[in-house]
Amino acid sequence: MENVESRSFSGLMSELIALADEVVSLAKDSDTEREIFTQFAVHVEKFSPIFNELREKDKFMDSPAIRKAVESFERELKRCKALIESPYSSTSVSHVEETSHELGRSLGLLLFASLDVSTSFKEISGDLHKALMNVKFSSNSSPTSSRGSEFASELKGVGEIIEKRISLDVDDVVLQLKYGNDEEFKFALWGLNELIGSQKVSNELINEEGIIPILFNRLGSSKPYNRLATIQVLRRMAWKNADNKEKMADVGYLSILVKSLTRDVEERGEAVGLLLDLSDLIAVRRRMGRIQGCIVLLVAMLNGDDPVASRNAGKLLSTLSSNTQNALHMAEAGYFKPLVQYLKEGSDMSKILMATALSRMELTDQFRASLGEDGAVEPLVTMFNAGKLESKLSALSALQNLSIVTENIQRLISSGIVVPLLQLLFSVTSVLMTLREPASAILARIAQSESILFNQDVALQMLSLLNLCSPVIQCHLLQALNNIAAHSSAAKVRRKMKENGAIQLLLPFIKENNSKIRSSALNLIYTLSKDLPEELTEQLGETNISCIVNIASSSTSEDEKAAALGFLSNLPISDKKATDILKRENLLPILISIISSSVATSTPTTCWLVESVAGVLIRFTNPSDKKLQLLSAEHGVIPLLLKLLSSESPVAKYRAATSLAQLSQNTLSLRKSRKSRNSMWSCVPHSGDAYCEVHDGYCYVNSTFCLVKAGAISPLVKILEGKDRQADEAVLSALANLLQDEIWENGTNCIAKTAGIQAIIKVLESGSVKAQEKAVWILERILKVDEYRVKYGESAQIVLIDVAQNGDPRLKPTVAKLLAQLELLQIQSSYF
């Protein structure tokens, strides 16, 4: 048999109608026990209208419980068909009666599952059910019209027997409900449901026999199919009589129903339906909110996949939310609409209660964003603007919690809260002082959005408050200023801050014992230190620079070290006084120590620290100061620069390549030529390993800064082969030092050996304009060598032609020169 669940409900009912009709036809045409099967056919004929009504209402009637009843019908009707067709049916009158009773049980199961059918359907089905359950067949009787009065008399005669049987059924049902095993309890539930539907069970009997307590007690320990049926019967009892609802309002019973909310889909759907039915009682609403886990489970159902259960859970939550404590429990479970509704329309005390609770909740970022979407920000801002002190404080504390997520920052800015917050910070009214800390914290968060820049004076106003407030507020204001100054579009604001003495105002804070204030101030100084004027060192003074060096040396915070060194790297390189101070402070060993311990890790803070160190090293490798270069090399700077070439940070690679380019600018002048007759060098023996084929002399890593002897060529070329283009210009500057006039052919061979020529052509294809300019200059020298012109000329010319056509106009003269060198200009002149 095909699985019932795999067929459409309307199709299933059509099959049942056809099967019933077939059974009727076979029964009427039977050659054996004709009278019995004719009586049987009269009953079976009545199924088709019932099945037809179910088919017409398939959208409402299709449920797992009804499908189970239909499956039972299908099974019994097929058994009837087999019985009629059996050659032994003449001796099976009792089998026909038994089959009729089984059909009656199937119909009872259908009635039990069909709670929402019409009264007429119940009456017709109920009458047929009784007839089938009590039918007796005999070979000399027939229900046809030919003996109508005789049949009516017969029914009248057994009437008193039927009533007694019903009375016995009630007693049996109660007995099985109390003491029956799982199977007996199941049938007792069916019987009770039928008796309730036919109004054969009075409220007095329900009370006397304690039916409701019995059902709840059995509900807690029954099998899943009995639990579902029990809740369905309880729902029916609740619909029938308001007194029954009162009896179900016991907190113990409600707790059992709440436990059913954790069960399978059907059971929890029926359980939430019954709880909703009972929730019109005040006592139920009061008790339900206190049952552990109830609201959490209802919120889970609200967000579940079952649309009916979700709708009922939503209605129940709405009903329960009339209690403020319940609304708070819902918020803790992640359902915020009732809380937001109280913030919008509740009493002043309710609003304060909700805002205070919101400020204390440990919310996930998803929940914070959800609260913003539900509209929590706007009424809280209104409370802050228009409420009394307690209202203002609770609202600000709640907004401080919500402002953690970026989605709510824009809502805060749109609400117009920035100006009132600043006004509050400037206030000297003593009663408002407690509001300043949350206000400053919110401003720090709001400052993360570039939208705050609509008011260019916000930063200057915050600066003016720095020396007038407590350490906590100072910390928040410094964070806010850091956020503002760090925005890419804040150049004008940064300039105004520097013009108004921001750095001089901040310098005292770097001596603070409070590490948060010191670190925040240092971060802000670093951000503002970009594009510093040459005279800044005079303004800073040696004491402050020494203090910053000390922070870089002794701080346990990598972030603080990075900010300190970042600031030092921004000091103008041409400022010799700053260089002298840093030398006196013995900064080089500090840099070597930091970079040695940091280069292996790759957290964002560590990357920033490494980038800052690499930035300071550019000062210590200045090509105009050979003594300083020598000092750096003696401290082991060059091996560390080589490590930085393989760093994950493009900025660190660029700065390391820049330092290597600066060092190698002087290699040619520092190397000892083999041809030299200088008396100072003539008595100094040279190792064979010291000879450098590129520089045609004796080279050493720490004294002539030779890239070849340092093993720098391959890592430099590897950068050009990579995808990131930020370090190209610095790398090409370093390689260009190998192509100086005296040694360009040797340098060309060296670059070729490391597969550098193709990498340089790649930069020409996709690098920046400045990098392309250097690439063209290098290629112009390399391609003078016939061997390389033949090997790389074709790939180079394709790129050169493309640059000539589509590249920056500034490149055209040098590209034209190189193409002419390749003897291509005349035939490609149309491209120019």
C-alpha positions in Angstrom: 0.0 0.0 0.0 1.3 3.4 -0.9 2.2 5.5 2.1 -0.7 7.6 3.1 1.5 10.6 3.9 2.9 10.6 0.3 -0.6 11.2 -1.3 -2.5 14.4 -1.4 -5.4 14.6 1.0 -8.1 15.2 -1.7 -6.7 12.3 -3.7 -6.7 10.1 -0.6 -10.4 10.9 0.1 -11.3 10.2 -3.6 -9.7 6.8 -3.3 -11.6 6.1 -0.1 -14.9 7.1 -1.7 -14.2 4.7 -4.6 -13.2 1.9 -2.2 -16.4 2.4 -0.2 -18.6 2.4 -3.3 -16.8 -0.8 -4.4 -17.5 -2.5 -1.1 -21.2 -1.5 -1.3 -21.5 -2.9 -4.8 -19.8 -6.2 -3.9 -22.0 -6.5 -0.8 -25.2 -6.0 -2.7 -24.2 -8.5 -5.4 -23.0 -11.1 -3.0 -24.3 -14.6 -3.6 -23.8 -15.7 -0.1 -25.3 -14.3 3.1 -27.2 -11.9 0.9 -29.4 -10.4 3.6 -26.5 -9.8 6.0 -24.3 -8.1 3.4 -27.3 -6.0 2.2 -27.7 -4.7 5.8 -23.9 -4.1 5.9 -24.1 -2.2 2.6 -26.7 0.2 4.0 -24.2 1.3 6.7 -21.2 1.5 4.3 -23.1 3.7 1.9 -23.2 6.4 4.5 -19.4 6.8 4.4 -19.3 8.4 0.9 -21.0 11.7 2.0 -18.7 11.9 5.0 -15.6 11.4 2.9 -16.8 13.8 0.3 -17.2 16.6 2.9 -13.7 16.0 4.2 -12.4 16.1 0.6 -14.1 19.5 0.0 -12.4 20.9 3.2 -9.0 19.4 2.5 -7.1 22.6 3.4 -8.6 22.6 6.9 -8.9 18.9 7.5 -5.5 17.6 6.4 -3.6 16.8 9.6 -1.5 13.9 10.8 -4.2 12.8 13.2 -6.9 12.7 10.5 -4.5 11.0 8.1 -4.1 8.2 10.8 -7.9 7.8 11.0 -8.1 7.7 7.2 -5.4 5.1 7.1 -7.4 3.0 9.5 -10.5 3.4 7.3 -8.6 2.3 4.2 -7.3 -0.8 6.0 -10.7 -1.8 7.3 -12.5 -1.2 4.0 -10.0 -3.4 2.2 -10.6 -6.0 4.8 -14.3 -5.8 4.1 -13.7 -6.2 0.4 -11.6 -9.3 1.1 -14.3 -10.7 3.5 -17.1 -10.3 0.9 -15.0 -11.8 -1.9 -14.0 -14.8 0.4 -15.6 -18.2 -0.5 -16.0 -18.8 3.2 -18.2 -15.8 4.0 -21.3 -17.9 4.5 -19.9 -19.0 7.8 -18.6 -15.6 8.9 -21.5 -13.6 10.2 -19.5 -12.8 13.3 -16.7 -11.6 11.1 -19.0 -9.1 9.4 -20.1 -7.7 12.8 -16.5 -7.5 13.9 -15.6 -5.7 10.7 -18.5 -3.2 11.3 -17.3 -2.5 14.8 -13.7 -1.9 13.4 -15.2 0.6 10.9 -17.0 2.2 13.8 -13.7 2.5 15.7 -12.1 4.1 12.7 -15.0 6.6 12.5 -14.6 7.3 16.2 -10.9 8.0 15.6 -11.9 10.4 12.8 -14.4 12.2 15.0 -11.8 12.5 17.7 -9.3 14.1 15.3 -11.9 16.4 13.7 -12.4 19.0 16.3 -13.3 21.8 13.9 -16.1 20.2 11.8 -19.7 21.4 11.5 -22.4 20.3 13.9 -24.3 18.4 11.2 -21.1 16.5 10.3 -20.7 15.5 13.9 -24.3 14.4 14.2 -24.3 12.4 11.0 -21.0 10.8 11.8 -21.9 10.3 15.5 -25.1 8.5 14.6 -23.3 6.2 12.1 -20.6 5.5 14.7 -23.1 4.4 17.3 -24.9 2.2 14.8 -21.7 0.5 13.7 -20.5 0.0 17.2 -23.8 -1.6 18.3 -24.9 -3.4 15.1 -26.1 -7.0 15.2 -26.8 -9.0 12.0 -29.1 -11.9 11.5 -29.9 -13.9 8.4 -33.6 -13.3 8.5 -33.6 -9.5 8.9 -33.1 -6.6 6.5 -32.9 -2.8 6.9 -34.7 -2.2 3.6 -38.0 -0.3 3.3 -40.0 -3.5 2.8 -39.9 -4.1 6.5 -39.6 -0.5 7.7 -42.1 -0.8 10.6 -40.6 -4.1 11.7 -37.1 -2.6 11.7 -38.2 0.5 13.6 -39.9 -1.7 16.2 -36.7 -3.7 16.5 -34.6 -0.5 17.1 -37.2 0.7 19.7 -36.8 -2.7 21.4 -33.1 -2.4 21.8 -33.2 1.3 22.7 -33.1 0.6 26.5 -30.1 -1.8 25.8 -28.2 0.9 23.9 -28.7 3.5 26.6 -27.4 0.9 29.2 -24.4 0.2 26.9 -23.6 3.9 26.8 -23.9 4.1 30.6 -21.5 1.2 30.9 -19.2 2.8 28.3 -18.9 6.0 30.6 -18.0 3.9 33.6 -15.5 1.9 31.6 -14.0 5.0 30.1 -13.5 6.6 33.6 -12.0 3.3 34.9 -9.6 3.0 32.0 -8.6 6.6 32.3 -7.7 6.0 35.9 -6.1 2.6 35.8 -5.7 1.5 32.2 -2.3 0.7 30.6 -1.1 2.9 27.7 -3.2 1.0 25.1 -6.3 1.0 27.3 -5.8 4.6 28.1 -5.6 5.4 24.4 -9.0 3.9 23.7 -10.4 5.5 26.8 -9.4 8.9 25.5 -11.2 8.2 22.2 -14.2 7.2 24.1 -14.1 10.3 26.3 -13.8 12.5 23.3 -16.8 10.9 21.7 -18.8 11.2 24.9 -17.9 14.9 25.2 -18.9 15.5 21.6 -22.2 13.7 22.0 -22.8 15.5 25.3 -23.2 12.2 27.2 -20.8 13.3 29.9 -22.0 16.0 32.3 -19.9 18.5 34.1 -21.0 16.9 37.3 -19.5 13.6 36.3 -16.3 15.3 35.2 -16.1 16.9 38.6 -17.1 13.8 40.6 -14.7 11.5 38.8 -11.9 14.1 38.8 -11.4 13.7 35.1 -9.3 16.8 34.7 -6.8 15.9 37.4 -6.6 12.4 36.0 -5.8 13.6 32.5 -3.1 16.0 33.8 -1.5 13.3 35.9 -1.5 10.9 33.0 -0.2 13.6 30.7 3.0 13.8 32.7 3.8 10.1 32.3 2.2 9.0 29.1 3.5 7.9 25.7 3.8 10.6 23.0 0.7 9.5 21.1 -1.3 9.6 24.4 0.0 12.9 25.4 -1.1 14.5 22.1 -4.6 12.9 22.4 -4.8 14.0 26.1 -4.1 17.7 25.3 -6.6 17.6 22.5 -9.3 16.2 24.8 -8.4 18.9 27.4 -8.7 21.6 24.7 -12.2 20.3 23.9 -13.2 20.3 27.5 -11.9 23.9 27.9 -14.0 25.0 24.9 -17.1 23.3 26.2 -17.2 24.8 29.7 -15.6 27.8 31.4 -15.6 25.9 34.7 -13.2 23.4 33.2 -10.8 26.2 32.4 -10.8 27.2 36.0 -9.9 23.7 37.1 -7.0 23.7 34.5 -5.6 26.9 35.9 -3.7 25.1 38.7 0.0 26.0 38.5 1.0 22.3 38.6 -1.1 21.6 35.5 0.2 24.6 33.7 3.7 23.5 34.4 2.9 20.1 32.9 1.6 21.9 29.8 4.8 24.0 29.6 6.8 20.8 29.7 4.9 19.7 26.5 6.3 22.8 24.8 9.6 20.9 24.7 8.1 17.9 22.9 7.5 17.1 19.2 5.9 19.5 16.8 2.3 18.2 17.1 2.3 18.1 20.9 3.8 21.5 21.5 1.4 22.9 18.9 -1.6 21.6 20.8 0.0 22.6 24.2 0.5 26.2 23.2 -3.1 26.2 21.8 -4.4 25.1 25.1 -2.3 27.6 27.0 -3.6 30.3 24.8 -7.2 29.1 25.4 -6.6 29.3 29.2 -4.8 32.7 29.1 -8.1 34.7 29.2 -8.0 33.9 32.9 -6.1 36.4 35.0 -4.7 33.7 37.3 -3.3 31.8 34.4 -1.5 34.8 33.0 -0.1 35.6 36.4 1.1 32.0 37.0 2.3 31.2 33.5 5.0 34.0 33.5 6.4 32.5 36.7 6.9 29.0 35.4 10.6 28.5 34.7 11.3 28.3 31.0 7.8 29.1 29.8 8.6 32.4 28.1 11.9 31.2 26.7 10.0 28.2 25.1 7.3 30.5 23.7 9.8 32.8 22.1 11.5 29.8 20.5 8.1 28.7 19.1 7.5 32.2 17.9 10.6 31.9 15.8 9.9 28.3 14.8 8.8 26.8 11.5 5.2 25.8 12.4 3.1 28.8 11.3 0.0 27.9 13.5 2.1 27.3 16.6 4.1 30.5 15.9 1.0 32.5 15.6 -0.5 31.1 18.8 2.8 31.6 20.6 2.8 35.3 19.4 -0.7 35.8 20.7 0.1 34.2 24.0 3.3 36.4 24.4 1.2 39.4 23.6 -1.3 38.5 26.3 1.5 37.8 28.8 3.3 41.1 28.0 0.6 43.0 29.9 2.8 42.2 32.9 6.1 44.2 32.8 8.1 41.4 34.4 7.0 39.1 31.6 8.0 41.7 29.0 11.5 41.8 30.6 11.7 38.0 30.5 10.8 38.1 26.8 13.5 40.6 26.2 16.0 38.4 28.0 14.9 35.6 25.6 15.5 37.7 22.6 11.9 39.0 21.9 12.0 42.7 22.3 8.8 44.1 20.8 6.9 44.3 24.2 9.8 46.0 25.8 10.1 48.5 23.0 6.3 49.1 23.2 6.6 50.0 26.9 9.4 52.4 26.0 7.1 54.1 23.5 3.8 54.1 25.2 4.2 52.9 28.8 4.0 55.0 32.0 7.1 56.9 33.1 7.9 54.2 35.7 7.5 51.5 33.1 9.8 53.3 30.7 12.4 53.7 33.4 12.1 50.0 34.4 12.6 48.9 30.8 15.5 51.3 30.1 17.2 50.3 33.3 16.8 46.6 32.6 18.1 47.2 29.0 21.2 48.9 30.3 22.0 45.9 32.5 21.3 43.1 29.9 24.2 41.2 28.5 23.2 41.5 24.9 24.8 39.9 21.8 25.5 42.3 18.9 22.7 40.6 17.0 20.2 41.4 19.8 21.5 45.0 20.0 20.9 45.4 16.3 17.4 43.8 16.6 16.5 46.3 19.3 17.5 49.1 17.0 15.4 47.6 14.2 12.4 47.3 16.6 12.7 51.0 17.3 14.3 51.2 20.8 16.7 54.0 20.1 14.2 56.8 19.3 12.1 56.6 22.5 15.3 56.3 24.6 16.6 59.5 23.0 13.2 61.2 23.8 13.5 60.0 27.4 17.0 61.6 27.6 15.9 64.9 26.1 12.6 65.3 27.9 12.6 63.2 31.0 13.6 63.9 34.6 17.0 62.9 36.0 16.1 59.2 36.7 14.6 58.9 33.2 17.7 60.6 31.6 20.1 58.3 33.4 18.3 55.1 32.6 17.9 56.1 29.0 21.6 57.1 28.6 22.8 53.8 30.2 20.5 51.8 27.8 21.8 53.8 24.8 25.4 53.2 25.9 24.6 49.4 25.7 22.9 49.7 22.3 25.6 52.0 20.8 28.2 49.1 20.8 26.9 48.0 17.3 27.5 50.2 14.2 23.9 49.8 13.1 22.6 51.8 16.0 25.3 54.5 15.7 23.6 56.0 12.6 20.3 55.8 14.4 21.7 57.8 17.3 23.2 60.4 14.9 19.9 60.7 13.0 18.0 61.2 16.3 20.0 64.5 16.8 21.6 63.4 20.1 25.1 64.7 19.5 24.5 68.3 20.4 22.5 67.5 23.6 25.3 65.2 24.7 27.9 67.9 24.2 25.8 70.4 26.0 25.5 67.9 28.9 29.3 67.6 29.1 29.6 71.4 29.3 27.0 71.6 32.0 28.1 72.5 35.5 24.8 71.6 37.2 25.7 69.2 40.0 22.6 67.0 39.5 23.6 66.3 35.9 27.2 65.2 36.7 26.2 61.6 37.0 25.1 61.7 33.3 28.4 62.8 31.9 30.1 59.4 32.0 27.5 57.5 29.9 27.2 60.6 27.6 30.9 60.7 26.9 30.9 56.9 26.3 28.1 57.3 23.8 30.0 60.1 22.0 33.1 57.9 21.8 31.0 55.3 20.0 29.2 57.8 17.8 32.5 59.1 16.7 33.2 55.8 14.9 30.9 57.1 12.1 32.1 59.6 9.6 28.7 61.2 9.9 29.9 63.0 13.0 32.0 65.2 10.8 28.9 67.1 9.7 29.8 69.3 12.7 33.4 70.4 12.2 33.6 71.9 15.7 32.8 68.7 17.6 36.5 67.7 18.0 37.6 71.2 19.1 34.8 71.2 21.7 35.9 67.9 23.0 39.5 69.0 23.2 38.5 72.0 25.3 36.8 69.6 27.8 39.8 67.4 28.3 41.3 69.2 31.3 37.9 69.8 32.9 36.6 66.3 33.6 37.2 63.1 35.5 39.7 60.4 34.2 36.8 58.1 33.0 35.4 61.0 30.9 38.8 61.9 29.7 39.3 58.4 28.5 36.0 58.4 26.6 36.8 61.8 25.0 40.2 60.7 23.9 38.6 57.6 22.3 36.1 59.9 20.6 38.8 62.2 19.3 40.9 59.2 18.1 37.9 57.9 16.2 37.2 61.3 14.6 40.8 62.0 13.7 41.2 58.6 12.1 38.5 59.1 9.5 39.9 59.3 6.0 37.8 62.4 5.3 38.9 64.2 8.5 42.0 66.0 7.1 40.4 69.4 7.7 39.5 68.4 11.2 43.0 67.2 12.0 44.5 70.4 10.6 42.2 72.5 12.8 43.1 70.4 15.8 46.9 70.9 15.2 46.4 74.6 14.6 44.6 74.9 17.9 47.5 73.3 19.8 46.1 69.8 20.2 49.5 68.1 20.4 50.8 70.5 23.1 47.5 69.9 24.9 47.9 66.1 24.7 51.6 65.8 25.6 51.0 66.0 29.4 48.8 63.0 29.2 51.6 60.7 28.0 53.0 61.0 31.5 49.8 59.8 33.0 49.8 56.7 35.3 46.4 55.7 34.0 47.4 53.5 31.1 44.1 53.9 29.2 44.4 57.7 29.2 48.2 57.5 28.4 47.6 55.0 25.5 44.6 57.0 24.1 46.5 60.2 24.2 49.5 58.7 22.5 47.3 57.2 19.8 45.8 60.6 19.1 49.2 62.2 19.0 50.4 59.6 16.5 47.3 60.2 14.3 47.9 63.9 14.4 51.6 63.6 13.8 51.3 62.9 10.1 52.6 65.7 7.9 54.2 67.4 10.9 56.0 70.7 10.4 59.8 70.8 10.5 59.8 73.0 13.6 57.8 70.5 15.6 60.8 69.1 17.4 61.4 72.5 19.0 57.8 72.5 20.2 58.0 69.0 21.6 61.3 69.4 23.4 63.8 66.7 24.2 62.0 65.7 27.4 58.8 64.7 25.6 60.6 62.8 22.9 62.6 61.0 25.6 59.4 60.1 27.4 58.0 58.6 24.1 61.1 56.6 23.6 60.8 55.3 27.2 57.2 54.2 26.5 58.4 52.3 23.4 61.1 50.7 25.5 59.3 49.8 28.7 55.5 49.6 28.0 53.9 46.2 28.3 51.3 47.2 25.7 52.1 46.5 22.1 49.4 49.0 21.1 51.1 51.7 23.1 54.6 50.8 21.8 53.2 50.9 18.2 51.7 54.3 18.8 54.9 55.7 20.3 57.1 54.3 17.5 54.5 55.4 14.9 54.8 58.9 16.2 58.6 58.8 16.1 58.5 57.5 12.6 56.5 60.5 11.6 59.1 63.0 12.8 60.6 64.7 9.7 63.6 62.7 8.6 65.4 65.9 7.7 65.2 67.0 11.4 68.7 66.3 12.5 68.0 67.4 16.1 65.3 64.7 16.4 67.8 62.2 15.0 70.4 63.2 17.6 68.0 62.9 20.4 67.0 59.4 19.3 70.6 58.4 19.0 71.3 59.7 22.5 68.3 57.7 23.8 69.9 54.6 22.3 66.7 53.8 20.3 68.4 51.5 17.8 68.9 48.5 20.2 65.3 49.0 21.3 64.1 48.8 17.7 66.2 45.7 17.1 64.8 44.0 20.2 61.2 44.8 19.4 61.4 43.7 15.8 63.3 40.5 16.7 60.5 39.4 19.0 57.5 40.6 16.9 58.3 39.7 13.3 57.1 36.0 13.7 53.5 36.9 14.8 50.9 38.5 12.7 48.1 40.1 14.8 46.8 43.5 13.7 48.6 45.2 16.6 51.9 43.3 16.0 51.7 44.3 12.3 51.3 47.9 13.3 54.2 47.6 15.7 56.4 46.1 13.0 55.4 48.8 10.5 56.2 51.5 13.1 59.7 50.1 13.7 60.3 49.8 10.0 59.3 53.4 9.7 61.8 54.6 12.3 64.5 52.6 10.6 64.1 54.7 7.4 65.6 57.6 9.5 68.5 55.4 10.6 69.4 54.4 7.1 69.4 57.9 5.6 71.8 57.8 2.6 73.1 61.3 3.4 74.5 60.0 6.8 76.9 57.1 6.1 78.0 57.1 9.8 74.4 56.6 10.9 74.0 53.8 8.3 77.1 52.1 9.6 75.8 52.4 13.2 72.6 50.7 12.1 74.4 47.9 10.2 76.6 47.2 13.2 73.5 46.8 15.3 72.2 44.1 12.9 69.6 46.1 11.1 70.1 44.5 7.6 69.2 40.9 8.5 66.1 42.2 10.2 65.2 44.2 7.1 65.5 41.1 5.0 63.0 39.3 7.4 60.6 42.2 7.0 60.6 41.7 3.2 58.6 38.5 3.8 56.3 40.1 6.3 52.5 39.9 5.8 52.3 43.6 6.0 52.7 45.5 2.7 53.6 48.6 4.6 56.4 46.8 6.4 57.7 45.4 3.1 57.6 48.9 1.5 59.5 50.5 4.4 62.1 47.6 4.7 62.7 47.9 0.9 63.1 51.6 1.3 65.7 51.2 3.9 67.6 48.7 1.8 67.5 51.0 -1.2 68.9 53.8 1.0 71.7 51.7 2.3 72.6 50.3 -1.1 72.9 53.8 -2.6 76.3 54.0 -1.0 77.5 50.5 -1.7 79.4 51.5 -4.9 81.3 54.3 -3.1 82.1 52.1 -0.1 83.3 49.0 -1.9 87.0 48.4 -2.3 87.9 48.1 -5.9 90.5 45.5 -6.9 92.2 48.1 -9.0 92.7 50.5 -6.0 96.3 51.3 -5.0 95.2 53.2 -1.9 97.8 52.6 0.8 95.2 52.3 3.5 93.6 49.3 1.8 96.7 47.7 0.3 97.8 46.1 3.5 94.4 44.8 4.4 93.9 41.2 3.2 90.5 40.4 1.6 88.7 37.1 1.7 87.9 35.5 -1.5 84.3 35.4 -0.4 84.3 39.1 -0.1 84.6 39.7 -3.8 81.4 40.9 -5.4 80.9 40.4 -9.2 78.3 43.0 -9.4 80.3 45.8 -7.7 83.6 44.5 -9.1 85.2 44.8 -5.7 85.2 43.7 -2.1 81.9 44.0 -0.4 80.7 43.3 3.1 77.1 43.4 4.5 77.9 45.6 7.5 80.3 48.0 5.9 79.3 48.4 2.3 75.7 47.4 2.7 75.8 45.2 -0.4 72.4 43.8 -1.5 74.1 40.9 -3.2 76.2 39.8 -0.2 73.2 40.3 2.0 71.2 37.9 -0.1 68.5 40.5 -0.7 67.9 40.2 -4.5 65.7 37.1 -4.4 63.3 38.4 -1.7 63.1 41.7 -3.4 62.2 40.1 -6.7 59.6 37.9 -4.9 57.8 41.0 -3.8 57.5 42.1 -7.5 56.1 38.6 -8.4 53.4 38.9 -5.7 50.0 40.4 -6.0 50.4 43.4 -3.8 51.8 46.4 -5.5 52.4 48.8 -2.6 56.2 48.0 -2.2 57.0 48.0 -6.0 58.5 51.5 -6.1 60.8 50.9 -3.1 61.9 47.5 -4.4 62.7 48.9 -7.9 64.7 51.7 -6.2 66.8 49.1 -4.5 67.3 47.1 -7.7 68.1 50.3 -9.6 71.2 50.7 -7.4 72.6 47.6 -9.1 72.4 49.4 -12.5 74.5 52.4 -11.8 76.7 53.5 -14.7 79.8 51.7 -13.7 78.2 48.4 -12.9 74.9 48.2 -14.9 75.9 45.2 -17.0 77.0 43.2 -13.9 73.7 44.3 -12.2 71.7 43.2 -15.2 73.1 39.7 -15.1 72.5 39.5 -11.4 68.8 40.5 -11.8 68.4 38.1 -14.7 69.8 35.2 -12.7 67.0 35.7 -10.1 64.2 35.8 -12.8 63.8 39.5 -12.0 63.4 40.8 -15.6 59.9 39.2 -16.1 58.9 40.5 -12.7 59.9 44.0 -13.7 57.8 43.7 -16.9 54.9 42.7 -14.6 55.2 45.9 -12.7 55.3 47.9 -15.9 51.9 46.2 -16.7 50.1 46.8 -13.5 52.0 49.0 -11.1 51.6 52.6 -10.0 52.8 55.4 -12.3 55.9 56.0 -10.2 56.7 52.3 -10.2 56.1 52.1 -13.9 58.6 55.0 -14.4 61.3 53.1 -12.5 60.5 49.9 -14.4 60.9 51.6 -17.7 64.3 53.1 -16.6 65.5 49.7 -15.4 64.3 47.9 -18.6 66.0 50.6 -20.7 69.3 49.5 -19.3 68.6 45.7 -19.2 67.4 45.5 -22.8 70.6 47.1 -24.0 72.1 43.6 -23.6 71.5 41.7 -26.8 70.8 38.4 -25.0 68.1 39.9 -22.8 66.6 42.0 -25.7 66.1 38.8 -27.7 64.8 36.9 -24.7 62.5 39.5 -23.2 62.0 42.1 -25.9 58.8 40.6 -27.3 57.0 40.3 -24.0 58.2 43.8 -23.0 57.1 45.4 -26.2 53.5 44.1 -25.8 53.3 45.8 -22.4 55.1 48.9 -23.6 52.7 49.4 -26.5 49.7 49.0 -24.2 51.2 51.6 -21.8 51.8 53.9 -24.8 48.2 53.6 -25.8 46.4 53.5 -22.5 48.8 54.5 -19.8 49.6 57.8 -18.1 50.7 60.5 -20.5 53.8 61.2 -18.3 55.1 57.8 -19.3 55.0 58.3 -23.1 58.3 60.0 -23.6 60.3 57.3 -21.8 58.2 54.5 -23.3 58.9 56.0 -26.7 62.6 56.0 -26.1 62.6 52.4 -25.0 60.5 51.3 -28.0 62.9 53.2 -30.2 65.7 51.3 -28.6 63.9 48.1 -29.5 63.7 49.5 -33.1 59.9 49.5 -32.9 59.0 53.1 -32.8 58.8 53.6 -36.6 56.5 50.7 -37.3 54.4 51.4 -34.2 54.3 55.2 -34.7 50.5 55.2 -35.1 50.2 54.4 -31.4 51.7 57.8 -30.5 
